Amino acid sequence: METFLTVLMALGIYVVLPLIVAAMVCGAVVWRAKLRAGRTEEATTGTEVEELVHHPAKIQQ
C-alpha cells in the first residue's frame, strides 16, 4: 500500500503538477496576447486615421 501511495504521489508531483503549471503559463500568454491585440487594434485604427488625414496619398497603399 505504501508503494502505491508513493507512486501516486510521484505521479502527482512529476506529471500532474507540471501540466497544471504549463496550462497556467499558456493561459497567461494567450490572455496577454488578446489584451495586446485589442490595444494594438485600437491604436492602429486611430493612427491610421490620423495618417490618412495628413497624407491622403497613402489611401491607395
KEFITI-257881 format. One line per 3 residues: number of its first residue (from 1); for each residue x negated, y, z of C-alpha. Coordinates in steps of 0.25 Angstrom, whole numbers. Example, Ala and Ser with C-alpha at 12.3 -4.5 7.8 and 13.67 -1.06 7.14 Angstrom:
! residues 2
1> -49,-18,31 | -55,-4,29
END
This chain:
! residues 61
1> 0,0,0 | -11,10,3 | -17,7,-11
4> -4,10,-17 | -3,23,-10 | -18,27,-13
7> -15,24,-28 | -2,32,-27 | -10,44,-20
10> -21,43,-30 | -11,44,-42 | -5,56,-35
13> -18,63,-33 | -25,60,-46 | -14,58,-56
16> -1,66,-52 | -7,78,-45 | -16,82,-57
19> -4,80,-66 | 4,90,-57 | -7,100,-57
22> -9,99,-72 | 6,101,-74 | 6,113,-65
25> -6,119,-73 | 0,116,-86 | 13,123,-82
28> 6,135,-77 | -1,136,-90 | 12,135,-98
31> 19,145,-89 | 7,155,-90 | 7,153,-105
34> 22,156,-106 | 20,169,-98 | 9,173,-106
37> 16,171,-119 | 28,179,-114 | 19,190,-111
40> 11,190,-124 | 24,189,-132 | 30,202,-125
43> 16,209,-126 | 15,205,-141 | 29,210,-144
46> 26,223,-138 | 12,224,-144 | 17,220,-158
49> 28,231,-158 | 18,242,-154 | 8,237,-165
52> 19,237,-175 | 24,251,-171 | 9,257,-172
55> 5,248,-184 | 17,245,-193 | 7,239,-204
58> 6,227,-194 | 20,223,-197 | 16,215,-209
61> 6,206,-202
END
